[in-house]
Amino acid sequence: MTRVAIYARYSSEHQNERSIEDQVRLCRDYLSRQGWTEAGIFADYAMSGAHLRSRPQALAMLEAVRAGDVDVVLAEALDRLSRDQEDIAGVHKRVAFAGARIVTATEGEISELHVGLKGTMNALFLKDLAAKIRRGQLGRAVAGYIPGGKAYGYDVVRGRLDERGEPIKGLREINHSEAAVIRRIFEEYAAGSSAKTIAHGLNRDLVPAPHGGLWGPSTISGNRARGSGILWNEAFCGRLVYNRVRMVKDPESGKRVSRPNTREDWTIIDMPGLRIVDDTVWTSAQEMKRRFDALSGPQRPAQKHLLSGLIRCACCGGTFQIKHSGRMACATRRQKGPAACQNDRTVVLSSVTERIVAGIRRQLLKPEMAEQFVRTYNAERKKRRAERKRTAGRAATRLREVESGISNLVDAITKVGATDSMLEQMQSLEAEKRELVAAVEPVDDTVIELHPNVVGDYQRAVNDLIGILSAEAPVLATARQRFAAVIDHIAVHPLPGRGCVELRAMTRIDALFPTSSGTSFGQLVGSGGGT
């Protein structure tokens, strides 16, 4: 018996979901003529053929081949498996190593010759396709149509038809409420306000950011080379810049990443109908941008310290970063203002480090503390398990009701035919049934408790940390590694009174159960308030 795995794929750019059905039908016809047995169907919907790692069903199929469950991998054509030369060669090598074969309905059994020739042809096809897409987009841009997505400040124009009655794509019109925000940004920046100050003001006035949420300085200042950010978008002064960046696929991850093109590769088209900012304000803002860039000087790498990345704001969850002279503040509040975070406290890094190290020596080595953590964790697990069993029981009762309702609907449709309301009700019940089936999965009655040995492991980690901190000149990288083995993070809680905060350390054992509030290492009193 020859066991066959059918693989099908369609790309969202060029095909639709029926393509999967067509491929599977063609493969089944071929399989039937050969007298083979279908072992499973693996289908990737709306997935590019340019990278194997981005296709979960293809990876699952290879795993089935590796496990010895498949004798033949069958596809409509070799390019359904992959169009990448490296990937198709790797697939062929893995399948052959497992003692299986690759067969396609159009080319028959695939050999090394097919892999070499077809792989090269498919790679050339992808390169030619990308060139044709860029050429088509450039032609649209030159003709005055925008080939990209909708930018902040504009709306997509819909409903206009060409001479053939087809919808015209790529038309934009000014969104006047967003245009007012853009003019405000340019005018304030040209007057000398920084991007951070402008972002704070927009958040204070509850102005929605382009993608919702709050404004940040990077949304406004962006990146010069990529032309990102409000201040670099030349559409606001009536010029469309096309081909500023290009997209390439990372060969390791398969994800598309952008790379800036040189200015010689840009295509600039005048589009006065898109102008939002007049030339005077635009020029003043660009001049101010150059002045700010000149003042910023060379960027120093972020300074690493013992608690790097471990100190967090208890109000918003953002990290505390060094502001100046060893004093730390909430990065979210600094970047987005009080509207994003109310924690205006600052702490001195040296004081925090001393307090945490003293707290570790004083509290975390107590045997009863670690043992209490374990008892609390195990009790929490048992409680949650009991709650889950009760929830599953209620879901099972509702599932029986839903299944009865579906059965009654099927009987009614069989007798009198389907109405729109009946079909809608059926879809609703089927959707609820899928959720309930997942909720009533059997619950294992065995409660796996946290082994008491974790107490000893934890105490050894604390001892290792104290040992390295006690050295005359501890190696920073090693000390930080030991610290991260014990402390998950340190939360800074603002307290009443000028500059008062509470430091609460969440240890690794604390992090095992969500109800823990961590270990308090007492209060610190700073010299002052806001950021």
C-alpha positions as CSV (number, residue, x, y, z in Angstrom):
1,M,0.0,0.0,0.0
2,T,1.5,3.4,-1.1
3,R,0.5,6.1,1.4
4,V,0.2,9.5,-0.3
5,A,0.2,13.0,1.3
6,I,-1.4,15.6,-1.0
7,Y,0.0,19.1,-0.7
8,A,-1.8,22.2,-2.1
9,R,-1.2,25.9,-1.8
10,Y,-2.5,29.1,-3.2
11,S,-1.0,32.6,-3.0
12,S,-3.4,35.4,-2.0
13,E,-1.9,37.7,-4.7
14,H,-2.9,35.6,-7.7
15,Q,-5.4,32.9,-6.8
16,N,-8.4,32.3,-4.6
17,E,-9.6,29.6,-2.2
18,R,-11.1,27.5,-4.9
19,S,-7.6,26.9,-6.2
20,I,-7.0,24.5,-3.3
21,E,-10.1,22.4,-4.2
22,D,-8.9,22.3,-7.8
23,Q,-5.4,21.1,-6.9
24,V,-6.7,18.5,-4.5
25,R,-9.2,17.2,-7.1
26,L,-6.5,16.9,-9.7
27,C,-4.2,15.1,-7.2
28,R,-6.9,12.7,-6.2
29,D,-7.6,11.8,-9.8
30,Y,-3.9,11.1,-10.3
31,L,-3.7,9.1,-7.1
32,S,-6.8,7.0,-8.1
33,R,-5.3,6.1,-11.4
34,Q,-2.1,4.9,-9.7
35,G,-4.0,2.8,-7.2
36,W,-2.5,4.6,-4.2
37,T,-4.0,5.4,-0.8
38,E,-4.6,8.9,0.5
39,A,-2.9,9.5,3.8
40,G,-3.8,13.1,4.4
41,I,-4.2,16.6,2.8
42,F,-1.9,19.4,3.7
43,A,-3.1,22.8,2.5
44,D,-1.6,26.3,3.0
45,Y,-4.1,29.1,2.3
46,A,-2.9,32.5,1.1
47,M,0.7,31.6,1.6
48,S,3.6,32.7,-0.6
49,G,5.7,30.0,-2.2
50,A,8.9,31.9,-1.7
51,H,9.7,30.6,1.8
52,L,9.0,27.2,3.4
53,R,9.2,28.3,7.0
54,S,6.2,30.6,6.7
55,R,3.9,27.6,5.7
56,P,2.8,25.5,8.7
57,Q,1.1,22.8,6.7
58,A,4.2,22.2,4.5
59,L,6.2,21.8,7.7
60,A,3.6,19.4,9.1
61,M,3.7,17.4,5.9
62,L,7.5,17.1,6.2
63,E,7.2,16.0,9.8
64,A,4.8,13.2,8.7
65,V,7.3,12.1,6.1
66,R,10.1,12.1,8.6
67,A,7.9,10.0,11.0
68,G,7.5,7.4,8.2
69,D,3.7,7.9,7.8
70,V,4.0,8.9,4.1
71,D,5.5,7.1,1.0
72,V,4.8,9.8,-1.6
73,V,4.3,13.5,-1.5
74,L,1.9,14.5,-4.3
75,A,1.3,18.0,-5.6
76,E,-0.2,19.5,-8.7
77,A,3.2,20.9,-9.7
78,L,6.7,21.5,-8.2
79,D,6.1,25.2,-7.7
80,R,3.2,24.3,-5.3
81,L,5.8,22.9,-2.9
82,S,8.1,25.9,-3.2
83,R,9.5,28.4,-5.7
84,D,12.7,28.9,-3.7
85,Q,15.7,27.0,-5.0
86,E,17.1,26.4,-1.6
87,D,13.8,25.3,-0.1
88,I,12.9,22.9,-3.0
89,A,16.3,21.3,-2.8
90,G,15.9,20.9,1.0
91,V,12.4,19.4,0.6
92,H,13.7,16.9,-1.9
93,K,16.7,16.0,0.3
94,R,14.5,15.4,3.4
95,V,11.9,13.4,1.5
96,A,14.5,11.2,-0.1
97,F,16.3,10.7,3.2
98,A,13.0,9.4,4.7
99,G,12.7,6.9,1.9
100,A,9.8,8.7,0.3
101,R,9.3,10.3,-3.1
102,I,8.0,13.5,-4.6
103,V,5.5,13.2,-7.5
104,T,3.5,15.9,-9.2
105,A,0.5,15.5,-11.4
106,T,2.0,17.5,-14.2
107,E,5.7,16.4,-14.1
108,G,5.6,12.9,-12.7
109,E,8.2,11.7,-10.3
110,I,10.6,14.5,-9.3
111,S,14.4,13.8,-9.7
112,E,17.5,15.9,-9.0
113,L,17.2,17.2,-12.6
114,H,13.7,18.5,-12.0
115,V,14.9,20.2,-8.8
116,G,17.7,21.9,-10.5
117,L,15.9,23.0,-13.7
118,K,12.5,23.8,-12.2
119,G,14.0,25.4,-9.1
120,T,16.0,27.8,-11.4
121,M,12.9,28.5,-13.5
122,N,10.7,29.2,-10.5
123,A,13.3,31.5,-9.0
124,L,13.6,33.5,-12.3
125,F,9.8,33.6,-12.3
126,L,9.7,35.2,-8.9
127,K,12.3,37.8,-9.9
128,D,10.5,38.6,-13.1
129,L,7.2,38.8,-11.3
130,A,8.6,41.3,-8.7
131,A,10.0,43.4,-11.6
132,K,6.7,43.5,-13.3
133,I,4.9,44.4,-10.2
134,R,7.3,47.3,-9.5
135,R,7.0,48.4,-13.2
136,G,3.2,48.4,-12.9
137,Q,3.2,50.3,-9.6
138,L,5.6,52.9,-11.1
139,G,3.3,53.3,-14.1
140,R,0.3,53.9,-11.7
141,A,2.3,56.4,-9.7
142,V,3.4,58.4,-12.8
143,A,-0.2,58.5,-13.9
144,G,-1.2,60.1,-10.6
145,Y,-2.5,57.1,-8.7
146,I,-1.0,56.0,-5.3
147,P,0.1,52.3,-5.4
148,G,0.5,52.1,-1.6
149,G,-1.8,52.0,1.4
150,K,-3.7,54.8,3.0
151,A,-1.5,57.4,4.8
152,Y,-2.6,59.5,7.8
153,G,-4.2,62.7,6.5
154,Y,-5.9,61.1,3.6
155,D,-9.0,58.9,2.8
156,V,-9.3,56.3,0.0
157,V,-11.7,57.5,-2.7
158,R,-14.2,54.8,-3.7
159,G,-17.0,54.5,-6.1
160,R,-15.4,56.2,-9.2
161,L,-15.4,54.1,-12.4
162,D,-13.1,54.3,-15.5
163,E,-14.3,54.3,-19.1
164,R,-14.8,50.5,-19.0
165,G,-16.9,50.7,-15.8
166,E,-14.2,49.3,-13.6
167,P,-13.5,50.8,-10.1
168,I,-10.6,53.3,-10.2
169,K,-8.0,52.4,-7.5
170,G,-5.3,54.5,-6.1
171,L,-7.3,57.8,-5.6
172,R,-6.9,59.7,-2.4
173,E,-8.6,62.8,-0.9
174,I,-7.7,64.9,2.1
175,N,-9.2,64.0,5.5
176,H,-9.7,67.5,6.9
177,S,-9.8,66.6,10.6
178,E,-6.5,64.7,10.3
179,A,-5.0,67.4,8.0
180,A,-5.6,69.9,10.9
181,V,-3.5,67.7,13.2
182,I,-0.8,67.5,10.6
183,R,-0.7,71.3,10.2
184,R,-0.5,71.7,14.0
185,I,2.5,69.3,14.1
186,F,4.4,71.2,11.4
187,E,3.6,74.6,12.9
188,E,4.6,73.6,16.4
189,Y,7.8,71.9,15.2
190,A,8.7,74.9,13.0
191,A,8.3,77.1,16.0
192,G,10.9,75.1,18.0
193,S,8.9,72.4,19.8
194,S,10.5,69.0,19.9
195,A,8.7,65.8,18.7
196,K,8.4,64.6,22.3
197,T,6.7,67.9,23.4
198,I,4.3,67.8,20.4
199,A,3.4,64.1,21.2
200,H,2.7,65.0,24.8
201,G,0.4,67.9,23.7
202,L,-1.5,65.7,21.3
203,N,-2.0,63.0,24.0
204,R,-3.0,65.6,26.5
205,D,-5.7,66.9,24.1
206,L,-6.9,63.3,23.4
207,V,-6.0,63.4,19.7
208,P,-6.0,59.8,18.4
209,A,-2.7,58.6,16.9
210,P,-2.7,57.3,13.3
211,H,-3.1,53.7,14.4
212,G,-5.1,54.4,17.5
213,G,-3.6,54.7,21.0
214,L,-1.2,57.4,21.9
215,W,1.3,59.5,20.0
216,G,5.0,58.9,20.4
217,P,8.0,61.0,19.2
218,S,9.0,58.4,16.6
219,T,5.5,58.7,14.9
220,I,6.3,62.4,14.4
221,S,10.0,62.5,13.7
222,G,10.3,59.1,11.9
223,N,13.4,58.1,9.9
224,R,15.1,60.3,7.3
225,A,16.4,57.5,5.1
226,R,13.1,55.6,5.0
227,G,10.9,58.8,4.8
228,S,8.8,57.5,7.6
229,G,7.1,59.8,10.2
230,I,4.9,62.8,9.8
231,L,7.7,65.3,9.3
232,W,9.3,63.4,6.3
233,N,6.1,62.7,4.3
234,E,6.4,64.8,1.2
235,A,2.8,64.1,0.2
236,F,1.9,66.8,2.8
237,C,3.5,69.4,0.5
238,G,2.0,67.9,-2.7
239,R,4.8,65.5,-3.8
240,L,4.4,61.8,-4.1
241,V,7.7,59.9,-3.6
242,Y,7.7,56.4,-5.0
243,N,10.3,53.7,-4.5
244,R,11.8,55.2,-1.4
245,V,12.2,51.7,0.1
246,R,12.2,48.2,-1.3
247,M,11.0,45.0,0.4
248,V,13.2,41.9,0.6
249,K,12.7,38.6,2.3
250,D,15.0,37.6,5.1
251,P,16.4,34.1,4.1
252,E,16.4,33.0,7.7
253,S,12.9,34.0,8.9
254,G,11.1,34.4,5.5
255,K,9.7,37.7,6.7
256,R,9.7,40.8,4.4
257,V,11.8,43.6,5.6
258,S,12.2,47.1,4.2
259,R,15.5,48.5,2.9
260,P,16.0,52.2,1.9
261,N,16.8,52.9,-1.7
262,T,19.2,55.6,-2.8
263,R,17.7,59.0,-3.8
264,E,18.6,58.2,-7.5
265,D,16.1,55.4,-7.4
266,W,13.2,57.6,-6.2
267,T,10.4,58.7,-8.5
268,I,8.9,62.0,-7.5
269,I,5.5,63.1,-8.9
270,D,3.9,66.5,-8.2
271,M,0.3,66.0,-6.8
272,P,-0.9,69.5,-5.7
273,G,-4.3,68.1,-4.8
274,L,-2.7,66.3,-1.9
275,R,-1.1,69.3,-0.4
276,I,-1.8,69.9,3.3
277,V,1.1,72.1,4.5
278,D,2.2,75.2,2.6
279,D,5.8,75.5,1.4
280,T,6.8,78.1,4.0
281,V,5.9,75.9,7.0
282,W,7.3,72.8,5.3
283,T,10.7,74.5,4.6
284,S,10.8,75.9,8.2
285,A,10.1,72.4,9.6
286,Q,12.8,70.8,7.5
287,E,15.3,73.5,8.5
288,M,14.4,72.9,12.2
289,K,14.8,69.2,11.6
290,R,18.4,69.7,10.4
291,R,19.1,71.9,13.4
292,F,17.8,69.3,15.8
293,D,19.8,66.6,14.0
294,A,23.0,68.6,14.3
295,L,22.4,69.3,18.0
296,S,21.9,65.6,18.8
297,G,25.5,64.6,18.0
298,P,26.7,61.1,17.8
299,Q,24.4,58.6,19.6
300,R,26.0,56.7,22.5
301,P,25.0,53.1,23.1
302,A,22.6,52.5,25.9
303,Q,24.5,52.2,29.2
304,K,24.2,48.7,30.7
305,H,23.9,48.2,34.5
306,L,23.2,45.5,36.9
307,L,19.4,46.0,36.7
308,S,19.1,46.7,33.0
309,G,15.6,45.8,31.8
310,L,14.5,44.6,35.2
311,I,13.1,47.8,36.6
312,R,9.5,48.5,35.5
313,C,6.7,51.0,36.1
314,A,4.0,49.5,38.3
315,C,1.4,51.8,36.7
316,C,1.9,51.1,33.0
317,G,4.4,48.2,32.8
318,G,6.9,50.3,30.9
319,T,10.6,50.1,31.7
320,F,12.4,52.6,33.9
321,Q,15.4,54.0,32.0
322,I,18.2,56.3,32.9
323,K,17.1,59.9,32.4
324,H,20.2,61.8,33.5
325,S,22.9,61.6,36.2
326,G,22.0,58.1,37.2
327,R,18.3,59.0,37.8
328,M,15.7,56.7,36.2
329,A,12.1,57.5,35.1
330,C,9.3,55.7,33.3
331,A,10.1,55.6,29.6
332,T,6.4,55.5,28.6
333,R,5.7,58.7,30.5
334,R,8.8,60.4,29.1
335,Q,8.0,59.5,25.5
336,K,4.2,59.9,25.5
337,G,3.4,62.1,28.5
338,P,1.1,62.0,31.5
339,A,-1.8,60.8,29.3
340,A,0.1,57.5,28.9
341,C,1.3,57.0,32.5
342,Q,0.6,58.8,35.8
343,N,3.8,57.6,37.4
344,D,5.9,60.8,37.7
345,R,8.4,59.4,40.2
346,T,12.1,59.1,39.5
347,V,14.6,56.9,41.3
348,V,18.4,56.9,41.7
349,L,19.9,53.8,40.2
350,S,22.5,53.4,42.9
351,S,19.8,53.6,45.6
352,V,17.6,51.0,43.9
353,T,20.6,48.7,43.4
354,E,21.6,49.0,47.1
355,R,18.0,48.4,48.3
356,I,17.5,45.3,46.1
357,V,20.8,43.7,47.0
358,A,20.1,44.3,50.7
359,G,16.6,42.9,50.3
360,I,17.9,39.8,48.7
361,R,20.3,39.2,51.5
362,R,17.7,39.9,54.2
363,Q,14.6,38.3,52.8
364,L,15.0,35.9,49.9
365,L,17.3,33.5,51.8
366,K,14.7,32.7,54.4
367,P,13.7,29.0,53.9
368,E,10.1,29.7,55.0
369,M,9.7,32.2,52.2
370,A,10.5,29.8,49.3
371,E,8.5,27.0,51.0
372,Q,5.5,29.4,51.3
373,F,5.8,30.2,47.6
374,V,5.6,26.5,46.7
375,R,2.6,25.9,48.9
376,T,0.8,28.9,47.5
377,Y,1.6,27.9,43.9
378,N,0.2,24.3,44.5
379,A,-2.9,25.6,46.2
380,E,-3.5,28.0,43.3
381,R,-3.2,25.1,40.7
382,K,-5.7,23.0,42.6
383,K,-8.2,25.9,42.8
384,R,-7.9,26.6,39.1
385,R,-8.4,23.0,38.2
386,A,-11.6,22.7,40.2
387,E,-12.9,25.9,38.5
388,R,-12.1,24.5,35.1
389,K,-14.0,21.2,35.9
390,R,-17.1,23.2,36.9
391,T,-16.8,25.3,33.8
392,A,-16.5,22.2,31.6
393,G,-19.7,20.8,33.3
394,R,-21.7,23.9,32.4
395,A,-20.4,23.8,28.9
396,A,-21.4,20.1,28.5
397,T,-24.9,20.9,29.5
398,R,-25.1,23.8,27.0
399,L,-23.5,21.7,24.3
400,R,-26.3,19.2,24.5
401,E,-28.9,22.0,24.1
402,V,-27.0,23.4,21.1
403,E,-26.8,20.0,19.4
404,S,-30.5,19.5,20.0
405,G,-31.2,22.9,18.4
406,I,-29.1,22.0,15.4
407,S,-30.9,18.7,14.9
408,N,-34.2,20.4,15.1
409,L,-33.1,22.9,12.5
410,V,-31.9,20.2,10.1
411,D,-35.3,18.4,10.4
412,A,-37.1,21.7,9.6
413,I,-34.9,22.5,6.6
414,T,-35.4,19.0,5.3
415,K,-39.2,19.4,5.5
416,V,-39.8,23.0,4.4
417,G,-36.5,24.2,2.9
418,A,-34.0,26.7,4.2
419,T,-34.8,30.4,4.9
420,D,-32.2,33.1,5.4
421,S,-33.0,33.3,9.1
422,M,-32.7,29.5,9.5
423,L,-29.3,29.5,7.8
424,E,-28.2,32.4,10.0
425,Q,-29.3,30.6,13.1
426,M,-27.6,27.4,12.0
427,Q,-24.3,29.3,11.5
428,S,-24.6,30.8,14.9
429,L,-25.3,27.4,16.6
430,E,-22.4,25.8,14.7
431,A,-20.0,28.5,15.8
432,E,-21.2,28.1,19.5
433,K,-20.8,24.4,19.2
434,R,-17.2,24.7,18.1
435,E,-16.4,26.8,21.2
436,L,-18.3,24.5,23.5
437,V,-16.5,21.4,22.2
438,A,-13.2,23.0,23.0
439,A,-14.4,23.9,26.5
440,V,-15.6,20.4,27.4
441,E,-12.3,18.6,26.6
442,P,-11.5,16.0,29.3
443,V,-9.7,17.4,32.3
444,D,-6.9,15.3,33.7
445,D,-7.6,14.7,37.4
446,T,-3.9,14.4,38.2
447,V,-2.7,17.7,39.7
448,I,1.0,18.1,38.9
449,E,2.4,20.0,41.9
450,L,5.5,22.1,42.0
451,H,8.3,19.7,43.3
452,P,9.7,20.8,46.7
453,N,13.2,20.5,45.1
454,V,12.5,23.9,43.5
455,V,13.1,25.4,46.9
456,G,16.6,24.1,46.9
457,D,17.2,25.2,43.3
458,Y,15.9,28.7,44.1
459,Q,18.0,29.1,47.3
460,R,21.1,28.0,45.4
461,A,20.4,30.6,42.7
462,V,20.1,33.3,45.4
463,N,23.3,32.1,47.0
464,D,25.1,32.3,43.7
465,L,23.8,35.8,43.1
466,I,24.9,37.0,46.6
467,G,28.3,35.4,46.1
468,I,29.0,37.2,42.8
469,L,27.7,40.5,44.2
470,S,30.1,40.1,47.2
471,A,33.1,40.0,44.9
472,E,35.4,43.0,44.8
473,A,34.9,43.5,41.0
474,P,32.0,41.4,39.8
475,V,31.7,40.8,36.0
476,L,28.7,42.8,34.9
477,A,27.4,40.2,32.4
478,T,27.7,37.3,34.8
479,A,26.1,39.3,37.6
480,R,23.2,40.3,35.4
481,Q,22.7,36.7,34.4
482,R,22.6,35.6,38.0
483,F,20.2,38.4,38.8
484,A,17.8,37.4,36.0
485,A,17.8,33.8,37.4
486,V,16.3,35.1,40.7
487,I,14.4,38.3,39.9
488,D,11.7,38.4,37.2
489,H,11.3,42.2,37.5
490,I,11.3,45.1,40.0
491,A,8.1,47.2,40.1
492,V,8.3,50.9,41.1
493,H,5.1,51.9,42.9
494,P,4.5,55.7,43.4
495,L,3.5,56.5,47.0
496,P,2.0,59.7,48.6
497,G,4.6,62.2,49.3
498,R,7.2,64.0,47.2
499,G,9.5,61.5,45.5
500,C,8.3,58.5,47.6
501,V,8.2,55.1,45.9
502,E,7.9,51.5,46.9
503,L,10.1,48.9,45.3
504,R,8.4,45.5,44.9
505,A,10.5,42.6,43.5
506,M,8.8,39.8,41.6
507,T,11.0,36.8,42.0
508,R,11.0,33.8,39.6
509,I,8.9,31.8,42.0
510,D,6.4,34.8,42.3
511,A,6.0,34.7,38.5
512,L,4.7,31.1,38.6
513,F,1.3,32.2,39.9
514,P,-0.5,35.4,38.9
515,T,-1.9,36.2,42.4
516,S,1.4,37.1,43.9
517,S,2.2,40.8,44.4
518,G,5.9,40.1,44.9
519,T,8.3,40.9,47.7
520,S,8.5,44.4,49.1
521,F,12.0,45.8,49.5
522,G,10.7,48.9,51.3
523,Q,10.4,52.5,50.4
524,L,12.8,54.8,48.7
525,V,12.5,58.6,49.1
526,G,13.8,60.6,46.2
527,S,14.5,64.2,45.8
528,G,11.7,65.1,43.5
529,G,8.9,64.4,41.3
530,G,7.9,64.6,37.7
531,T,9.6,63.8,34.5
